[in-house]
Amino acid sequence: MRLKDKVSIITGAAQGIGHATALRFARDGARVAVCDIHEAAIGQTVDEIRAAGGEALGFVVDVTDKASIQRMVDGVMTAWGRIDTLVNNAGIVQDARLQKMTDEQFDRVIDVNLKGVYNCTRAVVDIMVTQNSGVILNASSVVGLYGNFGQTNYAATKAGLIGMVKTWARELGRKGIRANAVCPGFIATPILASMPGKVIQQMEDRVPLGRLGKPEEIAATYAWLASDDASYINGAVIEVSGGLSL
């Protein structure tokens, strides 16, 4: 259990990749703070972890609301006394071509995907510095590396998260804190359920491995980066895409 007793905060943890990450961290021995805006789904995730013998607490967190973040951090510290890992997974999409994108669409995605990561990391960094240890993991995307049609706002945030971890790796490395980014490709999450089968097939055809990724495969990458097995990985940007960019 390579994450045994490590206290891990995961945002957007009630569904998709975040849900898979919460389950994987708990399976690897971590104490997991399940953070999301969907209260019922938080409870289901916590129950699932506990039923499997893991340890978890649930928190309703809006990453654009600093007060809700601080309540969560206070709750984690009261319960477990430390914070070892922050997985900044929460994010949204509001797609449109540049000529059609509204200011509201742009600002909302920036607020959640970029400012939200800043808010959460700012809330835990002093604790990690005091501990002289910690791991910060940002959920970027291949879109942050290569752009994507109709995603000016999303691509800007995911590229920005890479800039953040590279900066934090420089600032915080000597304080015992590692910061890294993971860039998933096409992942089979519930958000794809509404897409036509033809579109899914086109996505699969672009991947050299010939299939979509699984949330569990991204979760496994996060778990490795959070562990001591990755103790010399800092400021890295790891693409987990089945070779999509080749």
N, C-alpha and C positions, 0 to 999 in steps of 0.2 A: 504493500500500500504506500506508494511513493508520495502521496500527499497527506499522510497520516497526521491528524490534528492541526493541519494548516487551515487557517480561517480565510475563507474565500468569499468575496462579494461578486455576484454576477448580475448585471443589469439585463433587462429583457429576457429574464430566465424562465418565463412561464410558457414559452412556445418556441418551436423551431430549433435553431442552433443553440440558443440560450438554454432551452429546456434540456437538450442533450448534454450540454456542458455541465449543467447543475447535477444531472444524474451521474455523469462520468467522474466529476470531482468527488462526489459523495462516495461513489464506489471505490475510488482511490484513497479514501480515508479522510477527506477534507470535511470541515464543518462549513456548511454552505448557507450563505444569506441569499435567499431567492428574492430578487427585486424585479418588480414589474408594475404596470399600471392596472393590470387585470386581476382584481382581488380573488375571484373564484379560481382562476387558473393558477394563481400563486399557491392557494391552499391545496389544489390537486397535486402540484409538483412537490410541495413539502410532504404531503401524505405519501406520495410515491417513494420519496427518499427514505422516509422513516420506516415504511413497510419493508424496505430492503435492508434495514438495519443501520441506515445512515443517520446523520445528525444535521438538522436544517431548521432555519427560522425563515418566516416569510415577512416581507415588507412591501407595502404599497409605496412605490417611488416613481415620481415624475422627474426625469432627469433635467427638466427645465425649471424645476421648483427646488431651490436650495434648501428650503425649510424641510421638505420631505426627505431630501438626501441626508441632512444633518440628523433628523430623527432616526433614520436607519443606521447611520454610523454610530450614534450614541447607543442604540439598541444592541448593535454588534459588540461594541466595547464593553457594555454592561454584562452581556452574556458570556463573552469569550475573552475579553481583555486584550485583544490584539487583532491586527489585520495583515494577513500575509500576501493576499492576492486580490487584485481588482481586475475583473474582466469587463471592459466597457463594450458590451454587446448590443445595448438598446439602439434601435435605429428605425427610421421610416423612409418610405419613398413617396414622392409626389411628382411624377414624371410629366414632362412636356418639352417639346422643342423650344429652343431659345426664344423664337419669335412669338410663341404662344404662352410661355411661362409667366405666371403672375408674380408680383412681389411677395404676395402672401405664401405662395408655394415655395419660393426660394427661401424666404425667411424662416418658415416653419422647419424645413429640412436642416437648415443651418443651425437653428436653435436646438433641435433634438440631437442630431448626429455629431455636431462639432462642439457647440457650446455645452451640450449635455455632458460630453466626455470631459471637457475642462472642469465643469462643475463637480462631477463625481471624483475626479482625480485630485482636485484642489482640496476636497473634503477629507481625503485620507492621507495625503502626502506627508503632512507633519507627523502623523502617527508612525508612518513607515520610517521617516528620518529618525525619530526618537528610538525606534527599535533597531535602527541600523540594518534593516532588511525589508524586502518587499518586492513584489512583481506586479507590474502594470501591463496589461495586455489589451490592445486596441483592435476592434473588429473593423479592419479596412475592407478592401475588395479589389478584385482585378480591375474594376471600373476606376478605382483610384490610381491605378498604374497606367491604364491605356485609354480611359475615357469610354463613353458609350452614348449612342444616339438617344436624345431625349432626356438625358440625365445631367444637365449642367449643375444643378444643385447637389445631387447625390455624389457625383464625381468630385466636386469641389470639397465636400466634407470628407470623403474617403481618402483623397490625396492629402488633405489637411491633417488627418489622423496619423499619417505616415510622418509628416513633418513634426508633429507633436512628439512621437515616440523617439525620433532621432534627437530632438532637443532634450527630452527628459533623460535619455540614455547618457548624454554628455553631462547634464546638470547633476544627476542623481546617482550615477554609477559609483562614485567614491563614497557615497553614503549607504552603500549596500543594496541599492534598489536597481532592478533591471526593468527595462521597458522595451517591448517588442510589439510588432503588428503582424496580424494574420490576414491574408488576402484570399478569401474563398472565391471560387469560380461559380459555376452553376450548381446549386445545391437543392436537393429535393426536399423543400420545406412546404408546409401547408399553403404558403402564399402562391405556389405554382398550381394549386388545385383548380383554380379558375381559368387557367390558360388552355387554349385548344391543344389537342393532341399533336397536331401538325407542328405547332410552335415548339412543343417539348421535343419532338423528334429532331427539329432543326437545331435545337440547343445541343442535343446529344451528338449529332453529327459533327459538330464543331470541336468536340473533345476527343483527343487522340485515344483515350481509354474507352470511348464509345458509350459512355453513360454519365448520368448526373452524379454528383457527389452526395454522400449521406451526411446528415447533421452530425452523426457520431464520429465521422472522420475529421471534421473540424474540431469537435470536442476533444478528440484524442490529441490533436496538435496543441490545443490550449493546455491540456493536462501535462503534456511533456514540458512545455515552456514554463509552466508554473512550478515544476519540480526541480530538485537539485541536479537531476540529470542534464538540465540545460543551464547550469550555473555560470557558463562562460558565454551565453548567448545574450547579447545586449545591443539594442539599436537595430535589430534585424527586421526585415520585411519578408515574411515567408508566404509564398504563393501556394495555395492548396487547391488546385484547379484541374487535376488530371491532365495537365499539359496544354490547357486551353490557349495559352499565349504563344505556343510554338508555331 
